[in-house]
Amino acid sequence: MAKRIVESIQYGGITFPSIVHSEESIRYAHRSFQVRDSDVFNVTYPKSGTTWMQEILTLIYSNGDPTFSQSTPCWERVPWVEHNSAKQYLENRPSPRLITSHLPATIFPEKFFTSQAKAIYTVRDPKDVCVSLYHYTKMSSFLEHREDFGEFIELFSTGKILFGTWFDHVKSWLAYKNEKKFLLLVYDELLKDLRGSVLRICEFLGKNLDSTMVDSVVENASFEVMKNNKMVNYTLVPENVLDQKISPFFRKGKNQNALKKIYSSMNIQKLVQ
């Protein structure tokens, strides 16, 4: 298959897959969503550790008890504010609410910026995002896929794919990196020191977990445990939507080297400092 065409919608100059988005749902998130001061947002560009952070946050707020993360799908535990199902999952949920979003700051819920709510933004090296997103489009019926990897790189680099350009998304959020309500994480740091990252997140959220609880968060948010947890690995999603025979949702959980030369000048650590 050389090319797959899918239905999409436009909002704020960005293209979104229509399978879970509508112009109404994104406008609701942007203009109408009632942000609470106790809300915690998990914000990412796609394929930048979104599911990983959903799991980490669930476990932190469960004090390390994995029962909830093993019994309820991650998209219900930490739902997307811009999805069609946002009202169903979020409006009557008790506080604190854990909320996911792929929205750039330019069309993020407006009321967030005047609230005391917190946001955790995870940024991943664009070469790794590109490789991961390429394989994800292969398995996803709702994303346009280009078999030629060189063509996909060009589309990714110019933002001519669903969710827009990585560069604009990251730039929009880095403007807030020095605010107390905002925590900037680097995907590589999660890989290198998950426990240290969990402790940093706990401090940011004001969550005091003892060492046993932290150990459980780290263990249950490991790549291998998540890969085998059907509430996290997306095997509950029908094959005609996500075909994991083509590519597993959890592939490697590691850095990629395929685009090293293309993005050799990009230094994520310098970017976020």
N, C-alpha and C positions, 0 to 999 in steps of 0.2 A: 504494500500500500504506500504510494508515494505521498498522498496528501489526504487529509480528512477535513471536511468542512463541517463546522458545528454552529449551532445557533448561539448568539451572544447579544448582550445589551450594552449600551453606552451610558456612562454617567461620569461627569466631571472630566471628560476627555480620556477616560480609561475604559477598556473593554472587559466585561465580566461574562463568565459562562452562565447561560440562562437556566441551566438545570437547577440551580439553587438560589439564583439571584433574579431580581426583577428591578426595574427602575423604581418602583414603589418601595421595595425593601431597602434599597440603598439610600433613597431619599429619607425614609423613616430613620435609618441609622444616623444619617448625616444631620438632619434637621430636627427630628422629633424625639429621638430616644432620650428618655429621662435618666440621666446619669446620677448615680448615688455617690456620696462621698466615700462610701466603703467599697465601691467597685474596684476590681483589679483586672486590668486588661492585658492580655497576652497578644502582642502585636508583632507581626512578621511579614516579610515578603514571602510568597509561597516557597516551600522546600528549604526553609531556613531554620528548622527546628520547632515548627508549630506544634506538632503532635507531642514532641518531647516535652515542651513547656506545659502543655495541657496536663501531661502526666505528673510532672514535677509539682505543679500548683495543686492538683488534686491531692497528692500524697502529703504535701505540706499542710494543707488545711484539714486533712484527715489524721494529722499527727503521726504520719507514717503507716497508718493502718491501710493495707491494700484492698480491703473488702469492697469499697466503693469503686475503685478503679478496675476491679475484676468482675464487677457485676453490671456496670452501666457504661454504654459507649462513650468514648471521649467527647464526641460532638454534642452529646447531651449534657455532660458534666461541665464542659467549658465551651459553650456554643458560640457560633459566629454572630456578631451583632448585625451584619449586613445580609445574612441569609433570610430567605422567606420564612423560616421557622423561628426567627428571633423573638417575636411577640409571644409565641407559644412557650418558649423555653425560659424567657427572661423577665417578662413583665410582672409576674406574680411570684417570682423566686425570692426566698428570704435572703437577707444580706448575711455575709458578704457574697456578692456574685462574682464568679470567675468568668471572664468573657474573652473570646478570641476575635481577632480581626486581621484581615489582610489589607485594610484600607490605608492609603497614605494619609499623612496629617492634613492634607488639603481638603479631604472630604470625610474626615473622621468625625464622630459625634461632636457637634459644636459645644455641647454643654460640658464635655470633659474638661475643656480648657479653663473653665471658670469654677470647677469643682475641686474637691480634695481627693478625688479618685486617683489611683496610681496606674502606671503603665510600665510594663516590662517589654523592651524592644530587643529582639535577638537578631543580630546581623551575621550573615554568613558570606564567606568569600564568593564573589560572583561566578568564578569558574566552577566552583562546587555546586552552586545553585543551578547553573546552566546544565551541567551534566545530569543532575538529579531531575531537573524539570524535563529534560529531553526524554529520559526513561519513563517519567510519569505520564507524559503525553502519549506515549506508546500504549499504555494500559488503560487510559481514560477515554471513554466514549464521548465525554463532554469537552475535551480539549483538542484543538487543532494540532495535528502531528505532521511534521515534515521528516520523511525518512532520511533525507540527506542532512547529515549532522552539520556540515558547513553552512547550509542554508538556515538551519535552526539557530546556529550561533549568530548569524547576521540578524535574524529577526529578534533574538534575545537582546543583542547589543543595542538595537535601535528602538526597542520597546514595542515592536509590532507583533506582540503576542498578547494573550489574555493576561490581565492584571498590570499591563504597562511595563515601563522600564524599571529594572532593579535600581539603577542609579538615581532616578528621580524619587523613588520610594524612600530609599535610605537618606537621601539629602533632606527630604521633607521632615524626617524624624530627628535627624542629628541636630536640627535647630533647637531641640528641647533637651539635649543631653545633659545640660548643667542644672536642670530644674530638680528640686527635691522629690517631686512626685514621679520622676522618670528614672528608670534603671536601664542602662544600656549594657547588654551582654553580647559577647562574641562567641559564636558557635564553637570555634576552636578551643576556647577556654573551658567550655562545658565538656569537650572531649578529653582535654588534658587533666582537668581537675573537677570532676563532677561534684564531689563532696564540698570542696571549697566554694563552688558556684552555688550549691544549695544553701550553704551557710550565709553567703552574701545575699541571696534572695530572701532568706528568713529575716535577716537584719533589716532589709529594705521594707519588708511587710510588717515588721514588729511581731513576728512569730517566734516564740521561745520554745524550741524543741530540744529535748535532751538528746544525748549522744545515741541512745538506742533508737529513738524516733528518726534521727538524721540518717543513721545506718540503714533503716528500712526504706526511707525515701530514696537513697542512693541505690540500694539493691533493686528495688522495684521499678526504678526509672532507668535501669541499665538497658542497653540495646537488646541483649538476649532475652530478658524478661518481657520487654515490650513486644518484641517480635513474636513471642509465643502467647501473647495475651489477645484473645479475639476481640476484646473490647477496645483494643488500641490498634491492632494490625489491619483493620478494615476488611477482614474476611467476612464480616457480616453484610457488607455491601454486595449487591447482586453482581454476578460476573459480567452481565451486559453493560454495567456501569464502570466497574473497575475489574479488568481481567488480569488477575494475578498469575495466570498461566504464562502471560507474556512477560511480565516483570513484577516481582513482589513489591508490595508497598514499602516494606523495610528491606532495602537492598544491602547496603554495607555499613552505613552509619559512620563513614570515614571520609577523610579529605580525598579529593580527586586530583589527578595530575594531568588530565587530558588537555586542559586549556592553559597550562602553565605559561607557555610562551605568549599566548594571546593577551593574558592579563598580567604579564610579568611586572608591570609598573604599578599594579594595584596592591597596596599594603593596607590591609584592614586595620591592623593595630594603629598605624599612623592616622588613618581616617577617623577613628573613633576617639582619639586622644584630644 
